[in-house]
Amino acid sequence: MTLSPQLRTAGTYMLVAGAWIWFSGHLLGNLVHDPHKIVFYQILKGWFFVLSTGLLLYWLVGRTVHRLNEANQRLLDNHEQALRVLVEAMDARHKETSDHSERVVRMATGLARLAGVEGAALRDIRFGALLHDIGKLALPDSILIKPGKLDEDETRLMRTHPNIGYDMLQRIDFLHGASVIPHSHHERWDGTGYPQGLANEDIPLAARIFSVVDVWDALSFSRVYKPAWPEDEVLKYLRDAAGTQLDPRLVQLFLDNYPELKALALTPSA
């Protein structure tokens, strides 16, 4: 039978504390017979008991928390593996290059680190980048893989996918924070984007970071509706889009660290 962490911790504490009280009491009774001295030693023994059991509790709780964190990380890793399989199927359906989603995850995470993002916010960016187009699952193939330009009705339908993706991820507790990228990566710095028409720093930082990466990837690799652009034209587009489509500070950060970020994007994860 496997004991629960709290029962295992409490049981260990009670066993050690009980043994200490029993043996130290008998030892003190045999060694000290002066009633005045025994009070002093009882007080000293009590303080030693508080200190030692406090340290014991600290170690037991720390060990339990460490085990719980490891279990939680394993669970999160399993969730991520399942999501990656889903995204690979999405990429195949959309006729994207096989490494598209992995590329933008690696590059967005790298740019986010350069921008000072860390901890849970960095994890949200990783998941958000991976699932940035999850809302397109609800759209028909006639729109997703159309080789030519979308007409007005098709464009209107295509522009529903950020809200659809946001609604999907809001139903999953550990993806709440990641939902800002699917929801807001089509917003523009000048406020002319969609679906909310946000502008400047009203656009969540995660979405602004991802937008820079997404534009680079969309232009740098061929799609069903366009060939890949030459690298110098891609970088020129990013410079020209700074302050209109994209956050100018993040574009500059991207360009300043471009060789490193490009290498990160093009190097498959181990």
C-alpha positions as CSV (number, residue, x, y, z in Angstrom):
1,M,0.0,0.0,0.0
2,T,1.3,3.5,-0.9
3,L,1.0,6.1,1.8
4,S,-0.1,9.6,0.9
5,P,2.7,12.3,1.2
6,Q,1.0,14.0,4.1
7,L,0.5,10.8,6.0
8,R,4.1,9.7,5.4
9,T,5.4,13.1,6.6
10,A,3.2,13.2,9.7
11,G,4.0,9.5,10.5
12,T,7.8,10.1,10.3
13,Y,7.5,13.2,12.4
14,M,5.4,11.5,15.1
15,L,7.8,8.5,15.2
16,V,10.9,10.6,15.6
17,A,9.3,12.9,18.1
18,G,7.9,10.1,20.2
19,A,11.2,8.3,20.3
20,W,13.0,11.4,21.4
21,I,10.6,12.2,24.2
22,W,10.7,8.7,25.5
23,F,14.5,8.1,25.5
24,S,15.5,11.7,26.4
25,G,13.1,11.7,29.4
26,H,14.4,8.4,30.7
27,L,18.0,9.4,30.1
28,L,17.6,12.8,31.9
29,G,15.8,11.0,34.8
30,N,18.7,8.6,35.3
31,L,21.5,11.3,35.0
32,V,20.0,14.3,36.9
33,H,18.6,14.0,40.4
34,D,18.7,17.6,41.6
35,P,15.1,19.0,41.2
36,H,16.5,22.5,40.4
37,K,18.8,21.3,37.8
38,I,16.3,19.0,36.2
39,V,14.0,21.9,35.4
40,F,16.8,23.7,33.6
41,Y,17.7,20.6,31.6
42,Q,14.0,20.0,30.8
43,I,13.8,23.5,29.4
44,L,17.1,23.0,27.4
45,K,15.8,19.6,26.2
46,G,12.5,21.2,25.1
47,W,14.3,23.9,23.0
48,F,16.6,21.2,21.4
49,F,13.4,19.3,20.6
50,V,11.8,22.3,18.9
51,L,14.9,23.0,16.9
52,S,15.6,19.4,15.8
53,T,12.0,18.6,14.9
54,G,11.7,22.0,13.1
55,L,14.7,21.0,11.0
56,L,13.2,17.5,10.5
57,L,9.9,19.0,9.3
58,Y,11.7,21.4,7.0
59,W,13.5,18.4,5.4
60,L,10.4,16.2,5.2
61,V,8.2,19.0,3.7
62,G,11.0,20.0,1.3
63,R,11.4,16.4,0.1
64,T,7.7,16.0,-0.4
65,V,7.4,19.3,-2.3
66,H,10.4,18.3,-4.5
67,R,8.6,15.0,-5.4
68,L,5.4,16.8,-6.1
69,N,7.2,19.3,-8.4
70,E,8.8,16.4,-10.2
71,A,5.5,14.7,-10.7
72,N,3.9,17.9,-11.9
73,Q,6.7,18.4,-14.4
74,R,6.3,14.9,-15.7
75,L,2.6,15.6,-16.1
76,L,3.3,18.9,-17.9
77,D,5.8,17.2,-20.2
78,N,3.2,14.5,-21.1
79,H,0.7,17.3,-21.8
80,E,3.2,19.0,-24.0
81,Q,4.0,15.8,-25.9
82,A,0.3,15.3,-26.6
83,L,0.0,18.9,-27.8
84,R,3.0,18.5,-30.1
85,V,1.4,15.5,-31.8
86,L,-1.8,17.5,-32.3
87,V,0.2,20.5,-33.7
88,E,2.1,18.2,-36.1
89,A,-1.2,16.9,-37.4
90,M,-2.4,20.6,-37.8
91,D,0.8,21.5,-39.7
92,A,0.3,18.5,-42.1
93,R,-3.3,19.6,-42.7
94,H,-2.4,23.2,-43.4
95,K,0.5,22.0,-45.6
96,E,3.0,23.8,-43.5
97,T,6.6,22.8,-43.5
98,S,7.0,20.0,-41.0
99,D,9.1,22.0,-38.6
100,H,7.0,25.2,-38.7
101,S,5.5,25.1,-35.2
102,E,8.7,23.8,-33.6
103,R,10.7,26.6,-35.3
104,V,8.4,29.4,-34.0
105,V,8.4,27.9,-30.5
106,R,12.2,27.8,-30.3
107,M,12.6,31.3,-31.8
108,A,9.8,32.9,-29.7
109,T,11.2,31.4,-26.5
110,G,14.6,32.7,-27.4
111,L,13.4,36.2,-28.1
112,A,11.3,36.2,-24.9
113,R,14.4,35.3,-22.8
114,L,16.2,38.3,-24.4
115,A,13.3,40.5,-23.5
116,G,13.6,39.4,-19.9
117,V,10.7,37.0,-19.7
118,E,11.2,34.0,-17.3
119,G,9.4,31.4,-15.2
120,A,5.7,30.7,-15.8
121,A,5.4,33.5,-18.3
122,L,8.1,31.9,-20.4
123,R,6.3,28.6,-20.3
124,D,3.1,30.3,-21.4
125,I,4.9,31.7,-24.4
126,R,6.2,28.3,-25.3
127,F,2.8,26.8,-25.2
128,G,1.2,29.8,-26.8
129,A,3.6,29.7,-29.7
130,L,3.1,26.0,-30.2
131,L,-0.7,26.5,-30.3
132,H,-0.8,29.9,-32.0
133,D,-3.1,28.7,-34.8
134,I,-5.2,26.2,-32.8
135,G,-8.3,28.1,-33.8
136,K,-7.8,27.1,-37.4
137,L,-9.0,23.6,-36.6
138,A,-12.5,25.0,-36.9
139,L,-11.9,26.4,-40.4
140,P,-12.5,24.5,-43.7
141,D,-9.6,23.3,-45.9
142,S,-11.0,25.4,-48.8
143,I,-9.8,28.5,-46.9
144,L,-6.7,27.1,-45.1
145,I,-4.9,25.7,-48.1
146,K,-6.4,27.9,-50.8
147,P,-3.5,28.8,-53.2
148,G,-4.8,32.2,-54.1
149,K,-5.9,35.3,-52.3
150,L,-9.0,35.0,-50.0
151,D,-12.1,36.8,-51.0
152,E,-13.9,39.1,-48.5
153,D,-16.1,36.4,-47.0
154,E,-13.2,34.0,-46.7
155,T,-11.1,36.7,-45.1
156,R,-13.9,37.4,-42.6
157,L,-14.1,33.7,-41.7
158,M,-10.3,33.4,-41.4
159,R,-10.2,36.2,-39.0
160,T,-12.4,34.3,-36.5
161,H,-9.7,31.9,-35.7
162,P,-8.0,34.0,-32.9
163,N,-11.2,34.1,-30.9
164,I,-11.9,30.4,-31.5
165,G,-8.3,29.5,-30.4
166,Y,-8.7,31.7,-27.3
167,D,-12.0,30.1,-26.4
168,M,-10.5,26.6,-26.8
169,L,-7.5,27.3,-24.5
170,Q,-9.6,29.1,-21.9
171,R,-11.3,25.7,-21.2
172,I,-7.9,24.2,-20.1
173,D,-6.6,25.5,-16.8
174,F,-2.9,25.2,-17.5
175,L,-3.2,26.9,-20.9
176,H,-5.0,30.0,-19.7
177,G,-1.8,32.1,-19.8
178,A,-0.9,30.7,-23.2
179,S,-4.1,31.8,-24.8
180,V,-2.9,35.4,-25.3
181,I,-0.8,34.4,-28.3
182,P,-3.5,32.6,-30.2
183,H,-5.8,35.5,-29.3
184,S,-3.6,38.5,-30.0
185,H,-0.8,37.7,-32.5
186,H,-2.7,39.3,-35.4
187,E,-3.0,42.6,-33.5
188,R,-0.8,45.4,-34.9
189,W,1.3,48.0,-33.1
190,D,-0.7,50.8,-34.9
191,G,-4.1,49.4,-33.8
192,T,-5.3,48.2,-37.2
193,G,-5.0,44.5,-36.4
194,Y,-7.7,42.0,-35.3
195,P,-9.7,40.7,-33.5
196,Q,-9.7,43.4,-30.8
197,G,-7.9,46.3,-32.5
198,L,-5.4,46.7,-29.7
199,A,-2.5,49.1,-30.1
200,N,1.0,49.6,-28.7
201,E,1.6,48.1,-25.3
202,D,-2.1,47.3,-24.9
203,I,-1.2,44.2,-26.9
204,P,0.1,41.5,-24.5
205,L,3.9,41.3,-24.5
206,A,3.8,37.5,-25.4
207,A,1.7,38.3,-28.5
208,R,4.1,41.1,-29.5
209,I,7.1,38.8,-29.2
210,F,5.4,36.1,-31.2
211,S,4.3,38.4,-33.9
212,V,7.9,39.3,-34.8
213,V,8.8,35.7,-35.0
214,D,5.7,34.7,-36.9
215,V,6.3,37.4,-39.6
216,W,9.9,36.2,-40.0
217,D,8.8,32.6,-40.3
218,A,5.9,33.3,-42.7
219,L,8.2,35.2,-45.1
220,S,11.3,33.0,-44.8
221,F,9.6,29.7,-45.7
222,S,7.3,28.8,-48.6
223,R,3.6,28.5,-48.1
224,V,0.8,27.2,-50.4
225,Y,0.1,30.7,-51.5
226,K,3.7,32.1,-51.8
227,P,7.3,31.2,-52.2
228,A,10.0,31.9,-49.6
229,W,11.5,35.4,-49.6
230,P,15.2,36.1,-49.8
231,E,16.6,36.7,-46.3
232,D,17.6,40.3,-47.0
233,E,14.1,41.1,-48.1
234,V,12.6,39.5,-45.0
235,L,14.9,41.5,-42.7
236,K,14.0,44.7,-44.6
237,Y,10.3,44.0,-44.2
238,L,10.8,43.6,-40.4
239,R,12.6,47.0,-40.3
240,D,9.9,48.6,-42.3
241,A,7.1,47.0,-40.2
242,A,8.6,48.3,-36.9
243,G,6.3,50.9,-35.5
244,T,3.3,50.0,-37.7
245,Q,2.7,46.3,-37.6
246,L,5.3,45.3,-35.0
247,D,6.7,46.5,-31.7
248,P,9.8,48.6,-32.7
249,R,11.7,47.7,-29.6
250,L,11.2,44.0,-30.1
251,V,12.1,44.2,-33.8
252,Q,15.4,45.9,-32.9
253,L,16.0,43.3,-30.2
254,F,15.3,40.6,-32.8
255,L,17.6,42.1,-35.4
256,D,20.4,42.8,-32.9
257,N,20.4,39.1,-32.0
258,Y,19.3,37.7,-35.4
259,P,22.2,35.2,-36.0
260,E,21.6,33.6,-32.5
261,L,17.8,33.5,-32.9
262,K,18.0,32.1,-36.5
263,A,20.4,29.4,-35.3
264,L,18.0,28.6,-32.5
265,A,15.0,28.4,-34.9
266,L,16.8,26.1,-37.4
267,T,18.3,23.7,-34.8
268,P,15.9,20.9,-34.0
269,S,15.4,20.3,-30.2
270,A,17.2,17.3,-28.9
